[in-house]
């Protein structure tokens, strides 16, 4: 995981530039902590797309610290703010991705266009770099060219892809892939899935059927469902996630396109709204641009630019 901080820091450049500029202006304007200072700080957090509810929580915690401790200057507020934000997105040990004993199956879900296919390719490469054997399953059988696109990423990552014809039953593909995984002794199976939110009932049925087949073959603790979110859509991505949560048991989030947004603050709302951790971040467009999420690195990237 060498260079993790640097990768996350680079992907946060747009968010960091905007946030630091606002903080610098704020610190240059106020010599003491007063109501106006706190109001402008709150506005800065909202402008970073942190969301009204999360910002309100952060500000309440910060104001309590100011009340409890002798924090006398605006500059002393910044380390406290960093600490609050870090705790907000830190992943408990029991929810972290265990690289020594990874799940047997990772089911990747998300709307079309969020970066699902590229995330699977990057995850495959990341897992291989950690010494794990990987297999892919082309479970998005209805979207035009989805299978071909996944094949390209499988080739780049140097892993096999289990696939059928376009329009095939996705559950049948997953069934074949599990059989191949077991017969070959593969460590991790990465399963693609459909992402057509405009047809929720069909999508729900497909995901339920795929999940049933996976859980028939593996215990729940060996299966993880990861939702791919497009960072450039910010709070809208969270609204999509809430919809997915209605019919899919999510265990974690993969953030994509973080380098393309100045509003990475929406990440702090994820735990509050979804109750699941961010596990991976796509830090660029290359196949090696995927990193495990780290709260300390993320917050440092925002504050240090």
C-alpha positions as CSV (number, residue, x, y, z in Angstrom):
1,X,0.0,0.0,0.0
2,X,3.0,2.3,-0.6
3,X,2.2,5.8,-1.5
4,X,-1.4,5.6,-0.3
5,X,-1.4,9.1,1.3
6,X,0.1,10.6,-1.8
7,X,-2.5,9.0,-4.1
8,X,-5.5,10.1,-2.0
9,X,-4.0,13.6,-1.6
10,X,-3.6,14.0,-5.3
11,X,-7.2,12.8,-5.9
12,X,-8.4,15.4,-3.4
13,X,-6.6,18.4,-5.0
14,X,-9.7,20.1,-6.3
15,X,-11.6,19.7,-3.0
16,X,-8.6,20.8,-1.0
17,X,-7.9,23.9,-3.1
18,X,-11.4,25.2,-2.7
19,X,-11.6,24.3,1.0
20,X,-8.2,25.6,2.0
21,X,-8.8,28.9,0.2
22,X,-12.1,29.4,2.1
23,X,-10.4,28.5,5.4
24,X,-7.4,30.8,4.8
25,X,-9.9,33.7,4.1
26,X,-11.7,32.9,7.3
27,X,-8.6,32.8,9.4
28,X,-7.3,36.0,7.9
29,X,-10.6,37.8,8.7
30,X,-11.2,36.8,12.3
31,X,-8.9,37.1,15.3
32,X,-11.4,35.6,17.8
33,X,-14.1,33.0,17.8
34,X,-17.5,34.7,17.7
35,X,-20.9,34.0,16.2
36,X,-19.9,35.4,12.8
37,X,-16.8,33.2,12.6
38,X,-18.8,30.1,13.4
39,X,-21.5,31.0,10.9
40,X,-18.9,31.4,8.1
41,X,-17.1,28.2,9.1
42,X,-20.5,26.4,8.8
43,X,-21.0,27.9,5.4
44,X,-17.6,26.7,4.3
45,X,-18.4,23.1,5.3
46,X,-21.7,23.3,3.4
47,X,-20.0,24.7,0.3
48,X,-17.7,21.6,0.4
49,X,-20.9,19.6,-0.1
50,X,-20.9,18.1,3.4
51,X,-24.6,18.3,3.6
52,X,-26.7,20.3,6.1
53,X,-27.3,17.5,8.6
54,X,-23.7,16.4,8.8
55,X,-22.5,20.1,9.0
56,X,-24.9,20.7,11.8
57,X,-23.6,17.7,13.7
58,X,-20.0,18.7,13.2
59,X,-20.7,22.3,14.3
60,X,-22.5,21.2,17.4
61,X,-19.5,19.0,18.4
62,X,-17.1,21.8,17.6
63,X,-19.0,24.3,19.7
64,X,-19.2,21.9,22.6
65,X,-15.4,21.6,22.4
66,X,-15.0,25.3,22.3
67,X,-17.3,25.6,25.4
68,X,-15.5,22.8,27.3
69,X,-11.9,23.6,26.4
70,X,-9.9,26.8,26.4
71,X,-9.8,27.1,22.6
72,X,-9.3,30.9,22.3
73,X,-8.3,31.5,18.6
74,X,-9.8,30.5,15.3
75,X,-6.5,28.8,14.4
76,X,-7.0,26.4,17.4
77,X,-10.3,25.4,15.9
78,X,-8.7,23.8,12.9
79,X,-7.0,20.8,14.6
80,X,-10.3,20.2,16.5
81,X,-12.2,20.2,13.3
82,X,-9.8,17.8,11.7
83,X,-10.2,15.4,14.6
84,X,-14.0,15.5,14.4
85,X,-14.0,14.9,10.7
86,X,-11.5,12.0,10.9
87,X,-13.7,10.3,13.6
88,X,-16.7,10.8,11.4
89,X,-15.4,8.7,8.6
90,X,-13.0,6.3,10.4
91,X,-13.8,2.6,9.8
92,X,-14.2,0.4,12.9
93,X,-11.8,-2.6,12.9
94,X,-14.6,-5.1,12.5
95,X,-15.7,-3.4,9.2
96,X,-12.2,-3.0,7.7
97,X,-11.2,-5.0,4.6
98,X,-9.1,-7.9,5.8
99,X,-6.3,-8.3,3.2
100,X,-5.1,-11.5,4.9
101,X,-8.6,-13.1,4.7
102,X,-10.5,-11.3,2.0
103,X,-14.2,-12.2,1.2
104,X,-14.7,-15.0,-1.2
105,X,-17.2,-13.0,-3.2
106,X,-17.4,-9.2,-3.8
107,X,-20.7,-8.2,-5.5
108,X,-20.3,-4.8,-7.0
109,X,-23.5,-2.7,-7.4
110,X,-24.2,0.8,-8.6
111,X,-25.9,2.9,-11.3
112,X,-24.6,2.8,-14.8
113,X,-22.0,5.5,-15.4
114,X,-20.8,5.5,-11.8
115,X,-17.6,3.7,-12.7
116,X,-18.6,0.2,-11.8
117,X,-16.8,-1.6,-14.6
118,X,-13.5,0.3,-14.1
119,X,-13.7,-0.2,-10.3
120,X,-13.9,-4.0,-10.8
121,X,-10.8,-3.9,-13.0
122,X,-8.9,-1.7,-10.6
123,X,-10.0,-3.9,-7.6
124,X,-8.8,-7.0,-9.4
125,X,-5.4,-5.4,-10.0
126,X,-5.2,-4.3,-6.4
127,X,-6.1,-7.7,-5.0
128,X,-3.5,-9.3,-7.3
129,X,-0.9,-6.9,-6.1
130,X,-1.6,-8.2,-2.6
131,X,-1.0,-11.8,-3.8
132,X,-4.6,-12.9,-4.2
133,X,-6.0,-14.9,-7.1
134,X,-9.0,-13.2,-8.7
135,X,-11.8,-14.1,-11.1
136,X,-14.4,-11.8,-12.6
137,X,-18.1,-12.5,-13.5
138,X,-19.9,-10.4,-16.1
139,X,-23.3,-10.2,-14.3
140,X,-24.4,-7.0,-16.2
141,X,-25.8,-8.9,-19.2
142,X,-28.3,-6.3,-20.4
143,X,-26.3,-3.1,-20.9
144,X,-24.9,-2.8,-24.4
145,X,-21.2,-3.5,-24.5
146,X,-20.9,-4.1,-20.7
147,X,-19.5,-7.5,-21.2
148,X,-16.9,-6.3,-23.8
149,X,-15.9,-3.4,-21.5
150,X,-15.4,-5.8,-18.5
151,X,-13.3,-8.1,-20.7
152,X,-11.0,-5.2,-21.6
153,X,-10.4,-4.6,-17.8
154,X,-10.0,-8.3,-17.1
155,X,-7.3,-8.4,-19.8
156,X,-5.6,-5.4,-18.3
157,X,-5.7,-6.9,-14.8
158,X,-4.6,-10.3,-16.1
159,X,-7.5,-12.2,-14.8
160,X,-10.1,-14.5,-16.4
161,X,-13.7,-13.4,-17.0
162,X,-16.7,-15.8,-16.8
163,X,-19.3,-14.5,-19.2
164,X,-22.3,-15.5,-21.4
165,X,-24.1,-14.0,-24.3
166,X,-25.6,-10.5,-24.0
167,X,-29.2,-10.8,-22.6
168,X,-28.4,-14.0,-20.6
169,X,-29.7,-14.5,-17.1
170,X,-27.3,-12.7,-14.7
171,X,-27.8,-15.2,-12.0
172,X,-26.8,-18.0,-14.4
173,X,-23.5,-16.2,-15.0
174,X,-22.8,-15.8,-11.3
175,X,-23.6,-19.5,-10.8
176,X,-21.1,-20.5,-13.4
177,X,-18.5,-18.1,-12.0
178,X,-18.9,-19.6,-8.5
179,X,-18.4,-23.1,-9.9
180,X,-15.3,-21.9,-11.7
181,X,-14.0,-20.2,-8.6
182,X,-14.4,-23.4,-6.5
183,X,-12.9,-25.7,-9.1
184,X,-9.9,-23.5,-9.6
185,X,-9.3,-22.5,-6.0
186,X,-9.6,-18.8,-6.7
187,X,-9.3,-16.5,-3.7
188,X,-11.8,-13.7,-4.7
189,X,-14.6,-13.6,-7.2
190,X,-15.6,-10.1,-8.4
191,X,-19.2,-10.0,-9.7
192,X,-20.6,-7.2,-11.9
193,X,-24.3,-6.4,-11.7
194,X,-26.9,-4.4,-13.6
195,X,-27.3,-0.7,-12.6
196,X,-30.6,0.4,-14.1
197,X,-32.2,2.5,-11.4
198,X,-35.0,3.6,-13.7
199,X,-36.4,0.1,-13.6
200,X,-36.2,-0.6,-9.8
201,X,-38.4,-3.7,-9.6
202,X,-36.4,-5.6,-12.2
203,X,-33.1,-4.5,-10.7
204,X,-34.3,-5.5,-7.2
205,X,-35.4,-9.0,-8.4
206,X,-32.0,-9.5,-10.2
207,X,-30.0,-8.5,-7.2
208,X,-32.1,-10.6,-4.9
209,X,-31.7,-13.6,-7.2
210,X,-27.9,-13.1,-7.5
211,X,-27.5,-12.7,-3.7
212,X,-29.5,-15.9,-3.1
213,X,-27.3,-17.9,-5.4
214,X,-24.1,-16.5,-3.8
215,X,-25.4,-17.2,-0.2
216,X,-26.4,-20.7,-1.2
217,X,-22.7,-21.4,-1.9
218,X,-20.9,-19.2,0.7
219,X,-21.7,-18.1,4.3
220,X,-22.7,-14.4,4.7
221,X,-19.4,-13.6,6.3
222,X,-17.5,-14.5,3.2
223,X,-19.6,-12.2,0.9
224,X,-19.4,-8.4,0.6
225,X,-21.7,-6.1,-1.4
226,X,-19.9,-2.9,-2.4
227,X,-21.7,0.1,-3.8
228,X,-19.9,2.3,-6.4
229,X,-20.6,6.0,-6.0
230,X,-19.6,8.7,-8.4
231,X,-18.0,11.5,-6.3
232,X,-18.7,14.2,-8.9
233,X,-22.4,13.9,-8.2
234,X,-21.9,14.5,-4.4
235,X,-25.1,14.6,-2.4
236,X,-27.0,13.1,-5.4
237,X,-24.8,10.1,-5.2
238,X,-25.9,9.7,-1.6
239,X,-29.6,9.8,-2.7
240,X,-28.9,7.0,-5.1
241,X,-27.2,5.0,-2.4
242,X,-30.3,5.4,-0.2
243,X,-32.4,3.9,-3.0
244,X,-30.0,1.0,-3.4
245,X,-30.0,0.3,0.3
246,X,-33.7,-0.4,0.1
247,X,-33.1,-3.7,-1.7
248,X,-29.4,-4.5,-1.2
249,X,-27.4,-5.3,1.9
250,X,-24.4,-3.0,1.5
251,X,-21.2,-3.6,3.3
252,X,-19.1,-0.8,2.0
253,X,-18.6,2.0,-0.6
254,X,-16.2,2.4,-3.5
255,X,-15.7,6.1,-4.4
256,X,-14.9,6.9,-8.0
257,X,-13.9,10.2,-9.8
258,X,-12.8,11.9,-6.6
259,X,-10.2,13.7,-8.5
260,X,-12.9,15.4,-10.7
261,X,-14.8,17.1,-7.9
262,X,-14.2,20.2,-5.6
263,X,-17.0,18.9,-3.3
264,X,-15.5,15.8,-1.7
265,X,-17.0,16.8,1.6
266,X,-20.1,14.7,0.8
267,X,-18.0,11.7,1.9
268,X,-18.5,12.8,5.5
269,X,-22.3,12.2,5.1
270,X,-21.9,8.6,4.0
271,X,-21.6,7.0,7.4
272,X,-24.4,9.0,8.8
273,X,-26.9,8.4,6.0
274,X,-25.9,4.8,5.0
275,X,-24.3,3.3,8.1
276,X,-21.6,1.7,6.0
277,X,-17.9,2.5,5.6
278,X,-16.0,3.8,2.6
279,X,-13.6,1.0,1.8
280,X,-11.9,1.9,-1.5
281,X,-11.2,5.1,-3.5
282,X,-10.4,5.4,-7.2
283,X,-7.7,7.9,-7.3
284,X,-7.3,8.4,-11.0
285,X,-7.9,6.7,-14.4
286,X,-5.1,4.2,-14.6
287,X,-5.6,0.6,-13.5
288,X,-3.3,1.0,-10.5
289,X,-5.3,4.0,-9.3
290,X,-7.4,2.3,-6.6
291,X,-6.5,2.5,-2.9
292,X,-8.0,1.3,0.3
293,X,-9.8,4.2,2.1
294,X,-8.0,5.7,5.1
295,X,-9.7,8.3,7.2
296,X,-6.5,10.0,8.3
297,X,-5.1,10.2,4.8
298,X,-8.4,11.5,3.5
299,X,-8.7,14.3,6.1
300,X,-5.0,15.2,5.7
301,X,-5.5,15.5,2.0
302,X,-8.4,17.9,2.4
303,X,-6.6,20.2,4.9
304,X,-3.0,20.0,3.5
305,X,-3.7,20.2,-0.3
